Structures are given as structure tokens and as C-alpha cells.
Amino acid sequence: MSFKPADTSREAQLVMIEGFRRMPGWQKLKCVSELTELLHSLALNDIRKKHPDADERRLLLYLSSRWLPRDIMKKAFNWDVQKEGY
């Protein structure tokens, strides 16, 4: 599976790929960690807009339900995504 951003030329994409290939493992992990934090932050902002009165626990349950399968959410947190939403 490949990803081709609409606003990036093939040449720029190749330069970026080569940069990632040369990057040490620890730096790649740091990039992934920072992107994951950004994704969680964006998701929480979206959840807060949809559920402005939700307390911190519900916010985290909504967030978790976006990544965890329904059966795990039900077993671990007694949270049914089809009933509670996400």
C-alpha cells in the first residue's frame, strides 16, 4: 500500500522517503510518538465538540472506543460503542 499526497511531487516524496530511510531508529520512534500524540489531541478536540458536557472518564472512553474493538470495550469498560457512540 502506498500513499501519495496530492500536493507533493514525486521528487519531493522520494527525498522524504530517503530521509526516513537514513533516520536512526530512535528518531523514527520519536516521530511516531509525536504523531500519535497529535492524533490523540485532535481526536479529543473532536470528542469535546461532540460531547461538551462529558467528564474526563467519558472523554477517555470515547477516545478509547475509536481504537479498541467493540468486544474489548464491552469487556474491559462495560462500554457498548453502538449504544454510547464514540
N, C-alpha and C positions, 0 to 999 in steps of 0.2 A: 504494500500500500504506500503510495507516495502522496505528498501534499505539495501543491503548487499555489502559493499565494498569488492572487490576481494582480497585485501591484508590485511584484518582484520579477525582475528579468531573470532569465535562465543563468546568465553570467553571475549575477549577484547571488543567486541561490547556490551556485557551485562554490563561490567564495565562502559563503556562510557554512556550508557543509564541510568544507576543508578546515575551516576554523574549529568546528566542533570535533573533527577527527583529531586535530592536533592538541586539543584541550586535555589537560590531565583529568583523570577520573574524579578526583575530589572537586574540581571546578564544575564538571558536568553535574555531579550530585548537588552542588550548591545551586546551580541554575534550576534544576528540577525542584528543589526545595522552595526556592523563591517563587517559582511559577505556581507551585501548589498553594503556597500561602496567598498569592494574589487571587487564584481561583476561588479559594475558600472565602476570602474577603468579598469578592464580587457576588458570590452566591449568598452570603449572609446579608449583603445590602439588598439583594432582590427579595430575600425572605422577609426582611424587616419591612419592606414596602408592602408586601402582600399580607403580612401579619403584624401590624404596628403595635398591637397590644400584647404580643407574645412575650412571656418571660424568658429568661436565659436558657432554662432547660428545654422549653419548647423550641426555641430557635435552634439549639443544637440537635434536637430530634429531627426537625425539618431538614437541617443540613445533612445529618447522617443518612436520612432516607433518600437523599439524592444519589448516594454512592453504594449503600448497602442493599442487598436483595430483600424483598418483602418478607420472606420467611425468617430471615435473621432479625429484621426489625421487630417482627412479632414475638419471636422467642426471647430476644435479649432485652427488649424495651417495652413489650406489650403495646407496640405501635403499629397499627394497620394503615399502611400508606393509602390504600383505597378508601378508607374511612376518614382518616385525618388529613390526607393530602400531603403535599411537600412543597 
